[in-house]
Amino acid sequence: MPISIPLVLVLSQRRLDVISVHLFERKLVVRTGLFFPIEKTIPLEKITDVSMSDGPVMRFFGLKQLRFETA
């Protein structure tokens, strides 16, 4: 148990470090993945809704969740 807590904290921080979001003129590119990188490209004309949320734990760490709905 004492080893798992620091390990989870380090891996969580690494996971946040590898997330990147780039907004271009006609698309949104999201890159994520610690061990298996994933890149998603979303054309801006396909985005129908953008929502932002955060819970008490996320607020404590200064994090927010963005969700993009597409057609």
PQR file with spaces between the fields and no chain letter, atoms N, CA, C, O and H, PARSE charges and radii, in Angstrom:
ATOM       1  N    MET     1       0.821   -1.201    0.000 -0.4000 1.5000
ATOM       2  CA   MET     1       0.000    0.000    0.000 -0.0000 2.0000
ATOM       3  C    MET     1       0.863    1.263    0.000  0.5500 1.7000
ATOM       4  O    MET     1       0.583    2.167   -0.787 -0.5500 1.4000
ATOM       5  N    PRO     2       1.903    1.376    0.845 -0.5600 1.5000
ATOM       6  CA   PRO     2       2.691    2.610    0.843  0.2800 2.0000
ATOM       7  C    PRO     2       3.390    2.864   -0.490  0.5500 1.7000
ATOM       8  O    PRO     2       3.639    4.018   -0.839 -0.5500 1.4000
ATOM       9  N    ILE     3       3.711    1.810   -1.240 -0.4000 1.5000
ATOM      10  CA   ILE     3       4.376    1.984   -2.525 -0.0000 2.0000
ATOM      11  C    ILE     3       3.359    2.366   -3.603  0.5500 1.7000
ATOM      12  O    ILE     3       3.691    3.111   -4.525 -0.5500 1.4000
ATOM      13  H    ILE     3       3.509    0.872   -0.956  0.4000 1.0000
ATOM      14  N    SER     4       2.142    1.871   -3.501 -0.4000 1.5000
ATOM      15  CA   SER     4       1.160    2.095   -4.553 -0.0000 2.0000
ATOM      16  C    SER     4       0.699    3.554   -4.639  0.5500 1.7000
ATOM      17  O    SER     4       0.422    4.041   -5.736 -0.5500 1.4000
ATOM      18  H    SER     4       1.873    1.265   -2.752  0.4000 1.0000
ATOM      19  N    ILE     5       0.614    4.248   -3.525 -0.4000 1.5000
ATOM      20  CA   ILE     5       0.148    5.637   -3.548 -0.0000 2.0000
ATOM      21  C    ILE     5       1.112    6.540   -4.315  0.5500 1.7000
ATOM      22  O    ILE     5       0.662    7.278   -5.192 -0.5500 1.4000
ATOM      23  H    ILE     5       0.839    3.852   -2.635  0.4000 1.0000
ATOM      24  N    PRO     6       2.417    6.518   -4.029 -0.5600 1.5000
ATOM      25  CA   PRO     6       3.317    7.354   -4.846  0.2800 2.0000
ATOM      26  C    PRO     6       3.333    6.934   -6.317  0.5500 1.7000
ATOM      27  O    PRO     6       3.455    7.783   -7.201 -0.5500 1.4000
ATOM      28  N    LEU     7       3.214    5.650   -6.581 -0.4000 1.5000
ATOM      29  CA   LEU     7       3.202    5.168   -7.954 -0.0000 2.0000
ATOM      30  C    LEU     7       1.985    5.710   -8.708  0.5500 1.7000
ATOM      31  O    LEU     7       2.107    6.144   -9.854 -0.5500 1.4000
ATOM      32  H    LEU     7       3.115    4.960   -5.863  0.4000 1.0000
ATOM      33  N    VAL     8       0.822    5.685   -8.071 -0.4000 1.5000
ATOM      34  CA   VAL     8      -0.397    6.213   -8.686 -0.0000 2.0000
ATOM      35  C    VAL     8      -0.256    7.713   -8.925  0.5500 1.7000
ATOM      36  O    VAL     8      -0.661    8.206   -9.978 -0.5500 1.4000
ATOM      37  H    VAL     8       0.723    5.333   -7.141  0.4000 1.0000
ATOM      38  N    LEU     9       0.307    8.443   -7.975 -0.4000 1.5000
ATOM      39  CA   LEU     9       0.494    9.883   -8.147 -0.0000 2.0000
ATOM      40  C    LEU     9       1.436   10.199   -9.302  0.5500 1.7000
ATOM      41  O    LEU     9       1.173   11.119  -10.077 -0.5500 1.4000
ATOM      42  H    LEU     9       0.637    8.043   -7.120  0.4000 1.0000
ATOM      43  N    VAL    10       2.521    9.457   -9.428 -0.4000 1.5000
ATOM      44  CA   VAL    10       3.480    9.685  -10.510 -0.0000 2.0000
ATOM      45  C    VAL    10       2.850    9.359  -11.856  0.5500 1.7000
ATOM      46  O    VAL    10       2.990   10.130  -12.806 -0.5500 1.4000
ATOM      47  H    VAL    10       2.734    8.710   -8.798  0.4000 1.0000
ATOM      48  N    LEU    11       2.157    8.228  -11.950 -0.4000 1.5000
ATOM      49  CA   LEU    11       1.520    7.848  -13.214 -0.0000 2.0000
ATOM      50  C    LEU    11       0.394    8.819  -13.591  0.5500 1.7000
ATOM      51  O    LEU    11       0.199    9.117  -14.770 -0.5500 1.4000
ATOM      52  H    LEU    11       2.043    7.602  -11.178  0.4000 1.0000
ATOM      53  N    SER    12      -0.336    9.305  -12.602 -0.4000 1.5000
ATOM      54  CA   SER    12      -1.400   10.274  -12.877 -0.0000 2.0000
ATOM      55  C    SER    12      -0.813   11.567  -13.426  0.5500 1.7000
ATOM      56  O    SER    12      -1.347   12.135  -14.379 -0.5500 1.4000
ATOM      57  H    SER    12      -0.178    9.064  -11.645  0.4000 1.0000
ATOM      58  N    GLN    13       0.262   12.026  -12.842 -0.4000 1.5000
ATOM      59  CA   GLN    13       0.908   13.243  -13.321 -0.0000 2.0000
ATOM      60  C    GLN    13       1.460   13.043  -14.733  0.5500 1.7000
ATOM      61  O    GLN    13       1.337   13.934  -15.573 -0.5500 1.4000
ATOM      62  H    GLN    13       0.696   11.564  -12.068  0.4000 1.0000
ATOM      63  N    ARG    14       2.060   11.893  -15.001 -0.4000 1.5000
ATOM      64  CA   ARG    14       2.585   11.598  -16.340 -0.0000 2.0000
ATOM      65  C    ARG    14       1.453   11.576  -17.361  0.5500 1.7000
ATOM      66  O    ARG    14       1.612   12.064  -18.480 -0.5500 1.4000
ATOM      67  H    ARG    14       2.160   11.169  -14.319  0.4000 1.0000
ATOM      68  N    ARG    15       0.310   11.010  -16.975 -0.4000 1.5000
ATOM      69  CA   ARG    15      -0.841   10.952  -17.881 -0.0000 2.0000
ATOM      70  C    ARG    15      -1.317   12.359  -18.234  0.5500 1.7000
ATOM      71  O    ARG    15      -1.661   12.628  -19.385 -0.5500 1.4000
ATOM      72  H    ARG    15       0.180   10.614  -16.066  0.4000 1.0000
ATOM      73  N    LEU    16      -1.339   13.253  -17.254 -0.4000 1.5000
ATOM      74  CA   LEU    16      -1.728   14.634  -17.525 -0.0000 2.0000
ATOM      75  C    LEU    16      -0.697   15.344  -18.392  0.5500 1.7000
ATOM      76  O    LEU    16      -1.055   16.188  -19.213 -0.5500 1.4000
ATOM      77  H    LEU    16      -1.061   13.035  -16.318  0.4000 1.0000
ATOM      78  N    ASP    17       0.575   15.013  -18.219 -0.4000 1.5000
ATOM      79  CA   ASP    17       1.641   15.658  -18.979 -0.0000 2.0000
ATOM      80  C    ASP    17       1.589   15.318  -20.468  0.5500 1.7000
ATOM      81  O    ASP    17       2.015   16.127  -21.293 -0.5500 1.4000
ATOM      82  H    ASP    17       0.866   14.328  -17.551  0.4000 1.0000
ATOM      83  N    VAL    18       1.079   14.148  -20.827 -0.4000 1.5000
ATOM      84  CA   VAL    18       1.087   13.737  -22.232 -0.0000 2.0000
ATOM      85  C    VAL    18      -0.167   14.178  -22.998  0.5500 1.7000
ATOM      86  O    VAL    18      -0.238   13.979  -24.210 -0.5500 1.4000
ATOM      87  H    VAL    18       0.733   13.491  -20.158  0.4000 1.0000
ATOM      88  N    ILE    19      -1.140   14.764  -22.330 -0.4000 1.5000
ATOM      89  CA   ILE    19      -2.342   15.234  -23.014 -0.0000 2.0000
ATOM      90  C    ILE    19      -2.045   16.588  -23.648  0.5500 1.7000
ATOM      91  O    ILE    19      -1.526   17.496  -22.998 -0.5500 1.4000
ATOM      92  H    ILE    19      -1.082   14.926  -21.345  0.4000 1.0000
ATOM      93  N    SER    20      -2.385   16.703  -24.931 -0.4000 1.5000
ATOM      94  CA   SER    20      -2.239   18.006  -25.590 -0.0000 2.0000
ATOM      95  C    SER    20      -3.437   18.240  -26.494  0.5500 1.7000
ATOM      96  O    SER    20      -3.958   17.312  -27.113 -0.5500 1.4000
ATOM      97  H    SER    20      -2.807   15.966  -25.459  0.4000 1.0000
ATOM      98  N    VAL    21      -3.862   19.481  -26.560 -0.4000 1.5000
ATOM      99  CA   VAL    21      -4.990   19.881  -27.386 -0.0000 2.0000
ATOM     100  C    VAL    21      -4.545   21.088  -28.204  0.5500 1.7000
ATOM     101  O    VAL    21      -4.034   22.066  -27.658 -0.5500 1.4000
ATOM     102  H    VAL    21      -3.439   20.235  -26.057  0.4000 1.0000
ATOM     103  N    HIS    22      -4.744   21.008  -29.521 -0.4000 1.5000
ATOM     104  CA   HIS    22      -4.369   22.102  -30.412 -0.0000 2.0000
ATOM     105  C    HIS    22      -5.593   22.506  -31.220  0.5500 1.7000
ATOM     106  O    HIS    22      -6.261   21.661  -31.816 -0.5500 1.4000
ATOM     107  H    HIS    22      -5.158   20.214  -29.965  0.4000 1.0000
ATOM     108  N    LEU    23      -5.882   23.798  -31.237 -0.4000 1.5000
ATOM     109  CA   LEU    23      -6.994   24.334  -32.002 -0.0000 2.0000
ATOM     110  C    LEU    23      -6.437   25.010  -33.250  0.5500 1.7000
ATOM     111  O    LEU    23      -5.664   25.965  -33.164 -0.5500 1.4000
ATOM     112  H    LEU    23      -5.340   24.485  -30.753  0.4000 1.0000
ATOM     113  N    PHE    24      -6.839   24.504  -34.403 -0.4000 1.5000
ATOM     114  CA   PHE    24      -6.425   25.073  -35.677 -0.0000 2.0000
ATOM     115  C    PHE    24      -7.617   25.792  -36.292  0.5500 1.7000
ATOM     116  O    PHE    24      -8.694   25.841  -35.697 -0.5500 1.4000
ATOM     117  H    PHE    24      -7.467   23.729  -34.473  0.4000 1.0000
ATOM     118  N    GLU    25      -7.425   26.347  -37.480 -0.4000 1.5000
ATOM     119  CA   GLU    25      -8.476   27.110  -38.137 -0.0000 2.0000
ATOM     120  C    GLU    25      -9.727   26.279  -38.410  0.5500 1.7000
ATOM     121  O    GLU    25     -10.844   26.781  -38.286 -0.5500 1.4000
ATOM     122  H    GLU    25      -6.551   26.308  -37.964  0.4000 1.0000
ATOM     123  N    ARG    26      -9.548   25.022  -38.778 -0.4000 1.5000
ATOM     124  CA   ARG    26     -10.701   24.193  -39.169 -0.0000 2.0000
ATOM     125  C    ARG    26     -10.829   22.892  -38.385  0.5500 1.7000
ATOM     126  O    ARG    26     -11.732   22.099  -38.655 -0.5500 1.4000
ATOM     127  H    ARG    26      -8.640   24.614  -38.879  0.4000 1.0000
ATOM     128  N    LYS    27      -9.945   22.660  -37.424 -0.4000 1.5000
ATOM     129  CA   LYS    27     -10.015   21.386  -36.699 -0.0000 2.0000
ATOM     130  C    LYS    27      -9.454   21.517  -35.287  0.5500 1.7000
ATOM     131  O    LYS    27      -8.715   22.447  -34.963 -0.5500 1.4000
ATOM     132  H    LYS    27      -9.211   23.304  -37.205  0.4000 1.0000
ATOM     133  N    LEU    28      -9.834   20.556  -34.471 -0.4000 1.5000
ATOM     134  CA   LEU    28      -9.334   20.419  -33.107 -0.0000 2.0000
ATOM     135  C    LEU    28      -8.590   19.089  -33.050  0.5500 1.7000
ATOM     136  O    LEU    28      -9.145   18.052  -33.412 -0.5500 1.4000
ATOM     137  H    LEU    28     -10.434   19.801  -34.733  0.4000 1.0000
ATOM     138  N    VAL    29      -7.343   19.112  -32.600 -0.4000 1.5000
ATOM     139  CA   VAL    29      -6.531   17.893  -32.535 -0.0000 2.0000
ATOM     140  C    VAL    29      -6.221   17.605  -31.072  0.5500 1.7000
ATOM     141  O    VAL    29      -5.668   18.448  -30.366 -0.5500 1.4000
ATOM     142  H    VAL    29      -6.891   19.954  -32.306  0.4000 1.0000
ATOM     143  N    VAL    30      -6.585   16.399  -30.623 -0.4000 1.5000
ATOM     144  CA   VAL    30      -6.360   15.969  -29.245 -0.0000 2.0000
ATOM     145  C    VAL    30      -5.408   14.785  -29.266  0.5500 1.7000
ATOM     146  O    VAL    30      -5.672   13.781  -29.928 -0.5500 1.4000
ATOM     147  H    VAL    30      -7.034   15.714  -31.197  0.4000 1.0000
ATOM     148  N    ARG    31      -4.306   14.901  -28.546 -0.4000 1.5000
ATOM     149  CA   ARG    31      -3.339   13.804  -28.445 -0.0000 2.0000
ATOM     150  C    ARG    31      -3.264   13.372  -26.990  0.5500 1.7000
ATOM     151  O    ARG    31      -3.142   14.198  -26.085 -0.5500 1.4000
ATOM     152  H    ARG    31      -4.091   15.717  -28.009  0.4000 1.0000
ATOM     153  N    THR    32      -3.338   12.065  -26.779 -0.4000 1.5000
ATOM     154  CA   THR    32      -3.275   11.515  -25.433 -0.0000 2.0000
ATOM     155  C    THR    32      -2.684   10.115  -25.496  0.5500 1.7000
ATOM     156  O    THR    32      -2.486    9.570  -26.582 -0.5500 1.4000
ATOM     157  H    THR    32      -3.437   11.393  -27.514  0.4000 1.0000
ATOM     158  N    GLY    33      -2.410    9.546  -24.361 -0.4000 1.5000
ATOM     159  CA   GLY    33      -1.907    8.179  -24.300 -0.0000 2.0000
ATOM     160  C    GLY    33      -0.515    8.112  -23.722  0.5500 1.7000
ATOM     161  O    GLY    33       0.436    8.642  -24.298 -0.5500 1.4000
ATOM     162  H    GLY    33      -2.571    9.989  -23.479  0.4000 1.0000
ATOM     163  N    LEU    34      -0.400    7.470  -22.604 -0.4000 1.5000
ATOM     164  CA   LEU    34       0.887    7.328  -21.924 -0.0000 2.0000
ATOM     165  C    LEU    34       1.717    6.233  -22.568  0.5500 1.7000
ATOM     166  O    LEU    34       2.888    6.451  -22.878 -0.5500 1.4000
ATOM     167  H    LEU    34      -1.173    7.039  -22.137  0.4000 1.0000
ATOM     168  N    PHE    35       1.140    5.074  -22.773 -0.4000 1.5000
ATOM     169  CA   PHE    35       1.866    3.948  -23.358 -0.0000 2.0000
ATOM     170  C    PHE    35       1.503    3.729  -24.826  0.5500 1.7000
ATOM     171  O    PHE    35       2.341    3.294  -25.617 -0.5500 1.4000
ATOM     172  H    PHE    35       0.188    4.898  -22.521  0.4000 1.0000
ATOM     173  N    PHE    36       0.259    4.029  -25.186 -0.4000 1.5000
ATOM     174  CA   PHE    36      -0.218    3.862  -26.554 -0.0000 2.0000
ATOM     175  C    PHE    36      -0.798    5.190  -27.018  0.5500 1.7000
ATOM     176  O    PHE    36      -1.964    5.476  -26.748 -0.5500 1.4000
ATOM     177  H    PHE    36      -0.421    4.382  -24.544  0.4000 1.0000
ATOM     178  N    PRO    37      -0.011    6.008  -27.710 -0.5600 1.5000
ATOM     179  CA   PRO    37      -0.492    7.337  -28.120  0.2800 2.0000
ATOM     180  C    PRO    37      -1.699    7.255  -29.058  0.5500 1.7000
ATOM     181  O    PRO    37      -1.758    6.415  -29.956 -0.5500 1.4000
ATOM     182  N    ILE    38      -2.652    8.149  -28.821 -0.4000 1.5000
ATOM     183  CA   ILE    38      -3.863    8.247  -29.624 -0.0000 2.0000
ATOM     184  C    ILE    38      -4.009    9.701  -30.057  0.5500 1.7000
ATOM     185  O    ILE    38      -3.836   10.613  -29.248 -0.5500 1.4000
ATOM     186  H    ILE    38      -2.604    8.831  -28.092  0.4000 1.0000
ATOM     187  N    GLU    39      -4.322    9.917  -31.321 -0.4000 1.5000
ATOM     188  CA   GLU    39      -4.573   11.258  -31.830 -0.0000 2.0000
ATOM     189  C    GLU    39      -5.951   11.294  -32.454  0.5500 1.7000
ATOM     190  O    GLU    39      -6.266   10.483  -33.325 -0.5500 1.4000
ATOM     191  H    GLU    39      -4.462    9.177  -31.978  0.4000 1.0000
ATOM     192  N    LYS    40      -6.780   12.239  -32.008 -0.4000 1.5000
ATOM     193  CA   LYS    40      -8.124   12.407  -32.555 -0.0000 2.0000
ATOM     194  C    LYS    40      -8.205   13.791  -33.197  0.5500 1.7000
ATOM     195  O    LYS    40      -7.802   14.791  -32.604 -0.5500 1.4000
ATOM     196  H    LYS    40      -6.524   12.898  -31.301  0.4000 1.0000
ATOM     197  N    THR    41      -8.727   13.826  -34.403 -0.4000 1.5000
ATOM     198  CA   THR    41      -8.928   15.075  -35.117 -0.0000 2.0000
ATOM     199  C    THR    41     -10.419   15.282  -35.305  0.5500 1.7000
ATOM     200  O    THR    41     -11.111   14.418  -35.844 -0.5500 1.4000
ATOM     201  H    THR    41      -9.055   13.014  -34.884  0.4000 1.0000
ATOM     202  N    ILE    42     -10.912   16.429  -34.861 -0.4000 1.5000
ATOM     203  CA   ILE    42     -12.336   16.737  -34.945 -0.0000 2.0000
ATOM     204  C    ILE    42     -12.497   18.001  -35.789  0.5500 1.7000
ATOM     205  O    ILE    42     -12.013   19.064  -35.399 -0.5500 1.4000
ATOM     206  H    ILE    42     -10.350   17.131  -34.424  0.4000 1.0000
ATOM     207  N    PRO    43     -13.169   17.904  -36.943 -0.5600 1.5000
ATOM     208  CA   PRO    43     -13.450   19.119  -37.725  0.2800 2.0000
ATOM     209  C    PRO    43     -14.372   20.049  -36.929  0.5500 1.7000
ATOM     210  O    PRO    43     -15.348   19.590  -36.336 -0.5500 1.4000
ATOM     211  N    LEU    44     -14.070   21.337  -36.912 -0.4000 1.5000
ATOM     212  CA   LEU    44     -14.858   22.283  -36.113 -0.0000 2.0000
ATOM     213  C    LEU    44     -16.314   22.344  -36.545  0.5500 1.7000
ATOM     214  O    LEU    44     -17.189   22.575  -35.711 -0.5500 1.4000
ATOM     215  H    LEU    44     -13.277   21.709  -37.394  0.4000 1.0000
ATOM     216  N    GLU    45     -16.596   22.143  -37.836 -0.4000 1.5000
ATOM     217  CA   GLU    45     -17.989   22.212  -38.285 -0.0000 2.0000
ATOM     218  C    GLU    45     -18.811   21.019  -37.785  0.5500 1.7000
ATOM     219  O    GLU    45     -20.040   21.058  -37.856 -0.5500 1.4000
ATOM     220  H    GLU    45     -15.885   21.955  -38.513  0.4000 1.0000
ATOM     221  N    LYS    46     -18.164   19.962  -37.283 -0.4000 1.5000
ATOM     222  CA   LYS    46     -18.877   18.799  -36.754 -0.0000 2.0000
ATOM     223  C    LYS    46     -19.204   18.928  -35.266  0.5500 1.7000
ATOM     224  O    LYS    46     -20.023   18.165  -34.752 -0.5500 1.4000
ATOM     225  H    LYS    46     -17.166   19.930  -37.225  0.4000 1.0000
ATOM     226  N    ILE    47     -18.582   19.875  -34.567 -0.4000 1.5000
ATOM     227  CA   ILE    47     -18.820   20.043  -33.129 -0.0000 2.0000
ATOM     228  C    ILE    47     -20.168   20.720  -32.924  0.5500 1.7000
ATOM     229  O    ILE    47     -20.407   21.808  -33.447 -0.5500 1.4000
ATOM     230  H    ILE    47     -17.917   20.494  -34.984  0.4000 1.0000
ATOM     231  N    THR    48     -21.052   20.074  -32.159 -0.4000 1.5000
ATOM     232  CA   THR    48     -22.388   20.609  -31.912 -0.0000 2.0000
ATOM     233  C    THR    48     -22.537   21.165  -30.499  0.5500 1.7000
ATOM     234  O    THR    48     -23.392   22.019  -30.265 -0.5500 1.4000
ATOM     235  H    THR    48     -20.857   19.190  -31.734  0.4000 1.0000
ATOM     236  N    ASP    49     -21.718   20.695  -29.551 -0.4000 1.5000
ATOM     237  CA   ASP    49     -21.855   21.142  -28.168 -0.0000 2.0000
ATOM     238  C    ASP    49     -20.522   20.996  -27.452  0.5500 1.7000
ATOM     239  O    ASP    49     -19.789   20.030  -27.665 -0.5500 1.4000
ATOM     240  H    ASP    49     -21.024   20.001  -29.742  0.4000 1.0000
ATOM     241  N    VAL    50     -20.219   21.965  -26.606 -0.4000 1.5000
ATOM     242  CA   VAL    50     -19.013   21.915  -25.775 -0.0000 2.0000
ATOM     243  C    VAL    50     -19.464   22.117  -24.333  0.5500 1.7000
ATOM     244  O    VAL    50     -20.169   23.080  -24.031 -0.5500 1.4000
ATOM     245  H    VAL    50     -20.815   22.750  -26.433  0.4000 1.0000
ATOM     246  N    SER    51     -19.063   21.215  -23.445 -0.4000 1.5000
ATOM     247  CA   SER    51     -19.418   21.359  -22.032 -0.0000 2.0000
ATOM     248  C    SER    51     -18.170   21.220  -21.177  0.5500 1.7000
ATOM     249  O    SER    51     -17.227   20.513  -21.532 -0.5500 1.4000
ATOM     250  H    SER    51     -18.490   20.433  -23.690  0.4000 1.0000
ATOM     251  N    MET    52     -18.182   21.908  -20.045 -0.4000 1.5000
ATOM     252  CA   MET    52     -17.063   21.861  -19.113 -0.0000 2.0000
ATOM     253  C    MET    52     -17.616   21.497  -17.736  0.5500 1.7000
ATOM     254  O    MET    52     -18.632   22.040  -17.300 -0.5500 1.4000
ATOM     255  H    MET    52     -18.948   22.483  -19.757  0.4000 1.0000
ATOM     256  N    SER    53     -16.942   20.581  -17.064 -0.4000 1.5000
ATOM     257  CA   SER    53     -17.391   20.175  -15.735 -0.0000 2.0000
ATOM     258  C    SER    53     -16.184   19.934  -14.836  0.5500 1.7000
ATOM     259  O    SER    53     -15.061   19.730  -15.298 -0.5500 1.4000
ATOM     260  H    SER    53     -16.117   20.140  -17.418  0.4000 1.0000
ATOM     261  N    ASP    54     -16.456   19.965  -13.548 -0.4000 1.5000
ATOM     262  CA   ASP    54     -15.439   19.627  -12.552 -0.0000 2.0000
ATOM     263  C    ASP    54     -16.149   19.226  -11.265  0.5500 1.7000
ATOM     264  O    ASP    54     -17.198   19.769  -10.918 -0.5500 1.4000
ATOM     265  H    ASP    54     -17.368   20.131  -13.173  0.4000 1.0000
ATOM     266  N    GLY    55     -15.565   18.282  -10.581 -0.4000 1.5000
ATOM     267  CA   GLY    55     -16.104   17.842   -9.298 -0.0000 2.0000
ATOM     268  C    GLY    55     -15.239   18.387   -8.173  0.5500 1.7000
ATOM     269  O    GLY    55     -14.279   19.112   -8.436 -0.5500 1.4000
ATOM     270  H    GLY    55     -14.713   17.841  -10.863  0.4000 1.0000
ATOM     271  N    PRO    56     -15.552   18.058   -6.941 -0.5600 1.5000
ATOM     272  CA   PRO    56     -14.785   18.589   -5.813  0.2800 2.0000
ATOM     273  C    PRO    56     -13.313   18.160   -5.833  0.5500 1.7000
ATOM     274  O    PRO    56     -12.430   18.953   -5.504 -0.5500 1.4000
ATOM     275  N    VAL    57     -13.053   16.922   -6.214 -0.4000 1.5000
ATOM     276  CA   VAL    57     -11.660   16.451   -6.259 -0.0000 2.0000
ATOM     277  C    VAL    57     -10.921   17.137   -7.396  0.5500 1.7000
ATOM     278  O    VAL    57      -9.778   17.559   -7.225 -0.5500 1.4000
ATOM     279  H    VAL    57     -13.769   16.278   -6.481  0.4000 1.0000
ATOM     280  N    MET    58     -11.566   17.255   -8.567 -0.4000 1.5000
ATOM     281  CA   MET    58     -10.924   17.930   -9.693 -0.0000 2.0000
ATOM     282  C    MET    58     -10.668   19.396   -9.366  0.5500 1.7000
ATOM     283  O    MET    58      -9.623   19.933   -9.732 -0.5500 1.4000
ATOM     284  H    MET    58     -12.495   16.912   -8.706  0.4000 1.0000
ATOM     285  N    ARG    59     -11.598   20.047   -8.686 -0.4000 1.5000
ATOM     286  CA   ARG    59     -11.413   21.443   -8.288 -0.0000 2.0000
ATOM     287  C    ARG    59     -10.225   21.597   -7.347  0.5500 1.7000
ATOM     288  O    ARG    59      -9.477   22.571   -7.436 -0.5500 1.4000
ATOM     289  H    ARG    59     -12.447   19.610   -8.389  0.4000 1.0000
ATOM     290  N    PHE    60     -10.052   20.635   -6.449 -0.4000 1.5000
ATOM     291  CA   PHE    60      -8.931   20.682   -5.503 -0.0000 2.0000
ATOM     292  C    PHE    60      -7.593   20.703   -6.245  0.5500 1.7000
ATOM     293  O    PHE    60      -6.657   21.387   -5.832 -0.5500 1.4000
ATOM     294  H    PHE    60     -10.659   19.843   -6.377  0.4000 1.0000
ATOM     295  N    PHE    61      -7.513   19.946   -7.343 -0.4000 1.5000
ATOM     296  CA   PHE    61      -6.279   19.874   -8.125 -0.0000 2.0000
ATOM     297  C    PHE    61      -6.242   20.891   -9.268  0.5500 1.7000
ATOM     298  O    PHE    61      -5.280   20.916  -10.035 -0.5500 1.4000
ATOM     299  H    PHE    61      -8.274   19.390   -7.678  0.4000 1.0000
ATOM     300  N    GLY    62      -7.270   21.725   -9.391 -0.4000 1.5000
ATOM     301  CA   GLY    62      -7.308   22.744  -10.436 -0.0000 2.0000
ATOM     302  C    GLY    62      -7.544   22.169  -11.826  0.5500 1.7000
ATOM     303  O    GLY    62      -7.017   22.687  -12.811 -0.5500 1.4000
ATOM     304  H    GLY    62      -8.052   21.704   -8.767  0.4000 1.0000
ATOM     305  N    LEU    63      -8.336   21.099  -11.911 -0.4000 1.5000
ATOM     306  CA   LEU    63      -8.600   20.442  -13.189 -0.0000 2.0000
ATOM     307  C    LEU    63     -10.038   20.664  -13.631  0.5500 1.7000
ATOM     308  O    LEU    63     -10.929   20.863  -12.805 -0.5500 1.4000
ATOM     309  H    LEU    63      -8.764   20.679  -11.111  0.4000 1.0000
ATOM     310  N    LYS    64     -10.253   20.629  -14.929 -0.4000 1.5000
ATOM     311  CA   LYS    64     -11.587   20.707  -15.504 -0.0000 2.0000
ATOM     312  C    LYS    64     -11.684   19.667  -16.612  0.5500 1.7000
ATOM     313  O    LYS    64     -10.672   19.285  -17.201 -0.5500 1.4000
ATOM     314  H    LYS    64      -9.529   20.468  -15.600  0.4000 1.0000
ATOM     315  N    GLN    65     -12.895   19.210  -16.895 -0.4000 1.5000
ATOM     316  CA   GLN    65     -13.120   18.254  -17.970 -0.0000 2.0000
ATOM     317  C    GLN    65     -13.895   18.953  -19.079  0.5500 1.7000
ATOM     318  O    GLN    65     -14.972   19.505  -18.852 -0.5500 1.4000
ATOM     319  H    GLN    65     -13.717   19.520  -16.416  0.4000 1.0000
ATOM     320  N    LEU    66     -13.324   18.918  -20.291 -0.4000 1.5000
ATOM     321  CA   LEU    66     -14.005   19.447  -21.467 -0.0000 2.0000
ATOM     322  C    LEU    66     -14.567   18.273  -22.254  0.5500 1.7000
ATOM     323  O    LEU    66     -13.884   17.268  -22.452 -0.5500 1.4000
ATOM     324  H    LEU    66     -12.450   18.469  -20.476  0.4000 1.0000
ATOM     325  N    ARG    67     -15.794   18.399  -22.698 -0.4000 1.5000
ATOM     326  CA   ARG    67     -16.418   17.355  -23.498 -0.0000 2.0000
ATOM     327  C    ARG    67     -16.970   17.989  -24.772  0.5500 1.7000
ATOM     328  O    ARG    67     -17.697   18.981  -24.723 -0.5500 1.4000
ATOM     329  H    ARG    67     -16.349   19.215  -22.537  0.4000 1.0000
ATOM     330  N    PHE    68     -16.612   17.400  -25.908 -0.4000 1.5000
ATOM     331  CA   PHE    68     -17.061   17.893  -27.200 -0.0000 2.0000
ATOM     332  C    PHE    68     -18.018   16.872  -27.788  0.5500 1.7000
ATOM     333  O    PHE    68     -17.678   15.699  -27.940 -0.5500 1.4000
ATOM     334  H    PHE    68     -16.022   16.594  -25.948  0.4000 1.0000
ATOM     335  N    GLU    69     -19.228   17.336  -28.121 -0.4000 1.5000
ATOM     336  CA   GLU    69     -20.218   16.486  -28.774 -0.0000 2.0000
ATOM     337  C    GLU    69     -20.149   16.765  -30.275  0.5500 1.7000
ATOM     338  O    GLU    69     -20.065   17.917  -30.700 -0.5500 1.4000
ATOM     339  H    GLU    69     -19.504   18.289  -27.998  0.4000 1.0000
ATOM     340  N    THR    70     -20.187   15.704  -31.061 -0.4000 1.5000
ATOM     341  CA   THR    70     -20.128   15.862  -32.509 -0.0000 2.0000
ATOM     342  C    THR    70     -21.367   15.278  -33.161  0.5500 1.7000
ATOM     343  O    THR    70     -22.047   14.422  -32.595 -0.5500 1.4000
ATOM     344  H    THR    70     -20.255   14.769  -30.715  0.4000 1.0000
ATOM     345  N    ALA    71     -21.645   15.762  -34.367 -0.4000 1.5000
ATOM     346  CA   ALA    71     -22.811   15.281  -35.117 -0.0000 2.0000
ATOM     347  C    ALA    71     -22.507   13.920  -35.717  0.5500 1.7000
ATOM     348  O    ALA    71     -23.358   13.338  -36.389 -0.5500 1.4000
ATOM     349  H    ALA    71     -21.092   16.458  -34.827  0.4000 1.0000
